[in-house]
């Protein structure tokens, strides 16, 4: 199980609902005060990806099904002009081997938490407490998989994460660091992340807009081996009434697999994906 507390700071340009008057509360706001990183490996989202991966000794075609989002519960403005929002975040990422007849499930990651975001003018911030757990699939454990992760372990963490970001027009940069403050098994305590994005807001547009996002991450458990993820494609206005935008993208990645116990496997992949983003 993974419990994490995170804080992020971003500058302007986040898509939000209309401003809230001082002392007024808005229940169940439809937009967020802080947009999750587009190429972040652990950001909950709805989507699916097809990956052609080099896993070292073998090449494999993998599929990832993701179900998750951040939902606003209540928003308010304090006497200093800061907008605050309390929400709920939840997500599931399932990794499948598509080269087997039964499309064997290799791993499932679960995440649930409570994010607190704030905004004032062009500045925004996020603090969240979330729980994460990773579980190997029965088919992987009982079968003869092409890669090995050793014996099954309870991958369980409590993490404090701090991240800052700055936005100018459609461009945003961010960087942060994390520390494991609790762990069920002895693994590295420190993580780091940084990235840059170019993502024009497609709201109000009737055509697709290009976007690109680069995310860099590293974990002391893997000897600070860089995890480099690049996503690029087109962001389209939502095709139905509601929140979010539709992303069609190509993804390139080099580094340890970001799924549960597979973090010890060095990988490279190219993939295509379809997802919803706030």
C-alpha positions as CSV (number, residue, x, y, z in Angstrom):
1,X,0.0,0.0,0.0
2,X,1.3,3.5,-0.8
3,X,0.3,6.5,1.2
4,X,1.7,9.7,-0.1
5,X,1.5,13.3,0.9
6,X,2.4,15.7,-1.9
7,X,2.5,19.4,-2.5
8,X,2.9,21.1,-5.9
9,X,3.1,24.8,-7.0
10,X,2.2,26.0,-10.5
11,X,1.9,29.3,-12.1
12,X,-1.2,30.4,-14.0
13,X,-2.9,29.0,-17.0
14,X,-4.6,26.0,-15.2
15,X,-8.2,25.4,-16.4
16,X,-10.7,26.2,-13.6
17,X,-14.3,27.1,-13.0
18,X,-15.3,30.7,-12.6
19,X,-13.8,32.4,-9.6
20,X,-15.4,32.0,-6.2
21,X,-16.4,35.1,-4.2
22,X,-14.8,35.5,-0.7
23,X,-16.5,33.3,1.8
24,X,-18.6,31.5,-0.8
25,X,-18.4,27.8,-1.2
26,X,-18.8,25.9,-4.5
27,X,-19.7,22.2,-4.1
28,X,-18.5,19.7,-6.6
29,X,-16.6,22.1,-8.9
30,X,-16.0,20.5,-12.4
31,X,-12.4,21.7,-12.9
32,X,-9.2,21.5,-11.0
33,X,-6.9,24.3,-9.7
34,X,-3.8,22.3,-10.6
35,X,-3.4,20.3,-13.8
36,X,-1.6,16.9,-13.3
37,X,1.6,16.5,-15.4
38,X,0.7,15.1,-18.8
39,X,3.7,12.6,-18.9
40,X,3.7,11.7,-15.2
41,X,3.8,7.9,-14.8
42,X,1.8,7.9,-11.5
43,X,-1.0,10.4,-12.4
44,X,-4.4,8.8,-12.4
45,X,-6.3,9.1,-15.7
46,X,-8.8,7.3,-18.0
47,X,-7.1,5.8,-21.0
48,X,-5.4,2.9,-22.7
49,X,-1.9,2.4,-24.2
50,X,-0.3,-0.1,-26.5
51,X,3.5,-0.5,-25.9
52,X,6.2,-2.3,-27.8
53,X,8.8,-2.7,-25.1
54,X,12.4,-3.8,-24.9
55,X,12.7,-5.5,-21.5
56,X,16.4,-6.4,-21.7
57,X,16.4,-10.2,-22.5
58,X,13.1,-10.1,-24.4
59,X,10.9,-7.8,-26.4
60,X,7.2,-7.7,-25.5
61,X,4.0,-6.1,-26.6
62,X,2.2,-4.8,-23.5
63,X,-1.1,-3.2,-22.9
64,X,-1.9,-0.7,-20.1
65,X,-5.5,0.0,-19.1
66,X,-6.0,3.0,-16.8
67,X,-9.0,4.2,-14.9
68,X,-8.7,7.2,-12.7
69,X,-9.4,10.9,-12.2
70,X,-9.4,13.8,-9.7
71,X,-12.8,15.0,-8.6
72,X,-13.6,18.3,-6.9
73,X,-15.6,18.2,-3.7
74,X,-15.7,21.8,-2.4
75,X,-14.0,25.1,-3.3
76,X,-13.8,28.3,-1.3
77,X,-11.9,31.6,-1.2
78,X,-10.3,33.0,2.0
79,X,-9.7,36.6,3.2
80,X,-6.3,36.7,1.5
81,X,-7.8,36.0,-1.9
82,X,-6.6,32.4,-2.1
83,X,-8.9,29.9,-3.8
84,X,-8.8,26.5,-2.1
85,X,-10.3,23.2,-3.3
86,X,-10.6,19.8,-1.6
87,X,-11.0,16.8,-3.8
88,X,-10.8,13.1,-4.2
89,X,-8.3,11.2,-6.4
90,X,-8.5,7.5,-7.4
91,X,-6.9,5.4,-10.0
92,X,-6.1,1.9,-11.2
93,X,-3.4,0.9,-13.7
94,X,-3.4,-2.7,-15.1
95,X,-0.4,-4.1,-17.1
96,X,-1.1,-6.9,-19.6
97,X,1.1,-9.2,-21.7
98,X,-0.6,-9.0,-25.1
99,X,1.5,-11.8,-26.6
100,X,-0.3,-14.5,-24.7
101,X,-3.6,-16.1,-25.7
102,X,-5.3,-15.1,-22.5
103,X,-3.7,-11.6,-22.4
104,X,-2.1,-12.4,-19.0
105,X,-2.4,-9.8,-16.3
106,X,1.1,-8.9,-15.0
107,X,0.4,-6.2,-12.4
108,X,-2.2,-3.9,-11.0
109,X,-1.5,-0.6,-9.2
110,X,-4.2,1.1,-7.1
111,X,-4.3,4.7,-5.9
112,X,-6.8,6.7,-3.8
113,X,-6.3,9.9,-2.0
114,X,-7.4,13.4,-1.0
115,X,-5.8,16.4,-2.8
116,X,-5.9,19.9,-1.5
117,X,-5.2,22.6,-4.1
118,X,-5.0,26.3,-3.9
119,X,-4.7,29.2,-6.4
120,X,-4.1,32.9,-6.4
121,X,-3.8,34.7,-9.7
122,X,-1.2,33.0,-11.8
123,X,0.0,30.8,-8.9
124,X,-1.4,27.4,-8.0
125,X,-0.5,24.6,-5.6
126,X,-1.4,21.1,-4.8
127,X,-1.0,19.0,-1.6
128,X,-2.4,15.5,-1.5
129,X,-2.4,12.5,0.8
130,X,-2.8,9.3,-1.2
131,X,-2.6,5.5,-0.8
132,X,-1.0,3.3,-3.4
133,X,-0.7,-0.5,-3.5
134,X,0.8,-2.8,-6.2
135,X,-0.2,-6.5,-6.8
136,X,1.2,-9.1,-9.2
137,X,-1.3,-10.9,-11.3
138,X,-2.1,-14.6,-10.7
139,X,-1.3,-15.5,-14.3
140,X,2.1,-13.9,-13.9
141,X,2.8,-15.7,-10.6
142,X,1.5,-19.2,-11.7
143,X,2.7,-19.1,-15.3
144,X,6.1,-19.0,-17.0
145,X,6.6,-15.3,-17.6
146,X,9.4,-14.0,-19.9
147,X,10.7,-11.7,-17.1
148,X,11.3,-12.3,-13.4
149,X,10.7,-10.0,-10.4
150,X,11.7,-12.5,-7.8
151,X,9.3,-13.6,-5.0
152,X,6.1,-11.8,-4.4
153,X,6.5,-8.9,-1.9
154,X,4.1,-6.4,-0.2
155,X,5.1,-3.2,-2.0
156,X,3.8,-0.6,0.5
157,X,4.9,3.0,1.0
158,X,4.1,6.2,2.7
159,X,5.6,9.1,0.8
160,X,6.0,12.9,1.3
161,X,6.2,14.6,-2.1
162,X,6.9,18.3,-2.8
163,X,6.8,19.7,-6.4
164,X,6.9,23.2,-7.9
165,X,5.9,24.4,-11.3
166,X,5.8,27.6,-13.4
167,X,3.7,28.4,-16.4
168,X,4.1,31.0,-19.2
169,X,1.3,30.7,-21.8
170,X,1.1,27.1,-23.0
171,X,4.5,26.2,-21.5
172,X,5.0,24.8,-18.0
173,X,8.0,23.5,-16.1
174,X,8.0,21.7,-12.8
175,X,10.4,19.9,-10.4
176,X,10.1,18.2,-7.1
177,X,11.4,15.6,-4.6
178,X,9.9,12.9,-2.5
179,X,10.8,11.0,0.6
180,X,9.4,7.6,1.8
181,X,8.4,8.2,5.4
182,X,7.1,4.7,5.9
183,X,7.6,1.4,4.1
184,X,6.6,-2.2,4.5
185,X,9.8,-3.5,2.9
186,X,13.3,-2.0,2.8
187,X,13.5,0.1,-0.4
188,X,15.1,3.4,-1.2
189,X,13.5,6.4,0.5
190,X,14.1,9.2,-2.0
191,X,12.6,10.1,-5.4
192,X,12.9,13.1,-7.7
193,X,10.8,14.4,-10.7
194,X,11.0,17.2,-13.2
195,X,9.4,18.0,-16.5
196,X,8.4,20.5,-19.2
197,X,5.1,20.7,-21.1
198,X,3.8,22.6,-24.2
199,X,0.0,22.2,-24.1
200,X,-2.3,24.9,-25.6
201,X,-5.8,24.8,-24.0
202,X,-8.2,23.3,-26.6
203,X,-11.3,24.7,-24.8
204,X,-13.3,26.9,-27.1
205,X,-11.5,25.5,-30.1
206,X,-13.1,23.2,-32.7
207,X,-9.9,21.6,-33.9
208,X,-7.1,19.5,-32.4
209,X,-4.1,21.3,-30.9
210,X,-0.6,19.8,-30.6
211,X,1.0,19.1,-27.3
212,X,4.3,17.7,-26.0
213,X,5.4,16.7,-22.5
214,X,8.7,15.5,-21.1
215,X,8.9,13.9,-17.7
216,X,12.1,13.0,-15.9
217,X,12.1,10.9,-12.7
218,X,14.5,8.9,-10.6
219,X,14.4,6.7,-7.4
220,X,17.2,6.0,-5.1
221,X,16.2,2.3,-5.0
222,X,17.2,2.0,-8.7
223,X,20.5,3.9,-8.1
224,X,19.0,7.1,-9.5
225,X,18.7,5.6,-12.9
226,X,16.8,8.2,-15.0
227,X,13.3,7.5,-16.1
228,X,12.6,9.6,-19.2
229,X,9.1,9.7,-20.7
230,X,8.1,11.8,-23.7
231,X,4.5,12.1,-24.8
232,X,3.4,14.1,-27.9
233,X,0.3,14.2,-30.0
234,X,-2.9,16.1,-30.2
235,X,-5.3,17.4,-27.6
236,X,-8.9,17.7,-28.7
237,X,-11.9,19.5,-27.2
238,X,-14.0,17.1,-25.2
239,X,-16.3,15.4,-27.7
240,X,-19.2,15.4,-25.2
241,X,-20.5,17.7,-22.6
242,X,-18.4,17.5,-19.4
243,X,-14.8,18.0,-18.2
244,X,-11.4,17.1,-19.6
245,X,-9.8,16.9,-23.0
246,X,-9.1,13.9,-25.3
247,X,-5.4,13.2,-25.9
248,X,-4.1,11.1,-28.8
249,X,-0.4,10.5,-28.3
250,X,2.8,8.7,-29.1
251,X,4.9,7.8,-26.1
252,X,8.6,7.1,-25.8
253,X,10.2,5.9,-22.6
254,X,13.6,4.8,-21.3
255,X,14.2,3.6,-17.7
256,X,13.0,1.2,-15.1
257,X,9.4,-0.1,-15.5
258,X,7.1,2.1,-13.4
259,X,4.7,-0.8,-12.5
260,X,4.8,-2.3,-9.0
261,X,7.6,-4.9,-8.4
262,X,8.8,-4.4,-12.0
263,X,10.9,-1.3,-11.0
264,X,14.1,-3.5,-11.2
265,X,13.6,-4.2,-14.9
266,X,15.3,-1.7,-17.2
267,X,13.1,-1.0,-20.2
268,X,12.6,1.0,-23.4
269,X,9.4,1.3,-25.2
270,X,7.5,3.1,-27.9
271,X,3.7,3.3,-27.7
272,X,0.5,4.9,-28.7
273,X,-2.3,6.0,-26.3
274,X,-5.7,7.5,-26.0
275,X,-6.6,9.2,-22.7
276,X,-8.7,11.9,-21.0
277,X,-6.9,14.7,-19.2
278,X,-8.2,17.7,-17.2
